Amino acid sequence: MKSKRRFSPEFKLKVVLEAIKERQTASELAIKFEIAPSQISTWKTEFLTNAEQLFSVKQTLEDPNETEKNSMLAKIGQLQLEVDF
């Protein structure tokens, strides 16, 4: 029985970027990377479908820091008012 091959995210990205460039056909890339052409198509479709999330994840990660920063600035302002009073 053949064991299932696992590919790293870096490898998948490398293959997908080559596929998006369209300098070689999926069959040529399949030979080059020793994988099935259908696998390249699947990874490419998945990448293009989820590419939008890359930018939304970045915004989500920045929001908690911005919220924490605003909270700290409000607390500093409140403490400054108490000291001035």
C-alpha positions in Angstrom: 0.0 0.0 0.0 1.3 3.4 -1.0 1.6 6.0 1.8 0.0 9.3 1.4 2.4 12.1 0.6 2.2 15.3 2.6 3.3 18.6 1.2 4.5 21.7 3.2 2.6 25.0 2.8 5.8 26.4 1.3 5.9 23.8 -1.4 2.2 24.3 -2.2 2.7 28.0 -2.4 5.7 27.6 -4.7 3.7 25.3 -7.1 0.7 27.6 -7.0 2.7 30.7 -7.8 4.3 28.9 -10.7 0.8 27.9 -11.9 -0.5 31.4 -11.7 2.4 32.7 -13.7 1.2 30.5 -16.6 4.7 30.1 -18.1 4.2 26.3 -18.1 1.2 24.1 -18.4 -0.2 22.2 -15.5 1.2 19.0 -17.1 4.7 20.5 -17.3 4.5 21.7 -13.7 3.2 18.3 -12.6 6.3 16.6 -14.2 8.6 19.2 -12.7 7.2 18.9 -9.2 6.3 15.2 -9.4 2.6 15.7 -8.5 -0.6 15.2 -10.4 -1.9 18.0 -12.6 -5.3 17.8 -10.9 -3.5 18.5 -7.5 -2.0 21.7 -9.0 -5.5 22.7 -10.2 -7.0 22.0 -6.7 -4.3 24.0 -4.9 -4.6 26.9 -7.3 -8.4 27.1 -7.0 -8.1 26.9 -3.2 -5.5 29.6 -3.2 -7.5 32.0 -5.4 -10.7 31.3 -3.4 -9.0 32.1 -0.1 -6.7 34.9 -1.2 -9.2 37.5 0.0 -8.9 36.3 3.6 -5.2 37.2 3.6 -6.0 40.8 3.9 -8.9 40.4 6.3 -6.8 38.4 8.7 -4.2 41.2 8.7 -6.9 43.7 9.6 -8.2 41.4 12.3 -4.8 41.0 13.9 -4.3 44.8 14.0 -7.6 45.6 15.6 -6.9 44.1 19.1 -3.7 46.1 19.3 -5.4 49.2 18.3 -8.2 48.6 20.8 -5.7 48.0 23.6 -3.8 51.1 22.6 -7.0 53.2 22.7 -7.9 51.7 26.1 -4.5 52.6 27.5 -4.6 56.1 26.2 -8.1 56.6 27.8 -6.8 55.3 31.1 -3.8 57.7 30.9 -6.1 60.6 30.2 -8.3 59.6 33.2 -5.3 59.4 35.5 -3.9 62.7 34.3 -7.3 64.4 35.1 -7.2 62.8 38.6 -3.7 64.1 39.2 -4.6 67.6 37.9 -7.7 67.7 40.1 
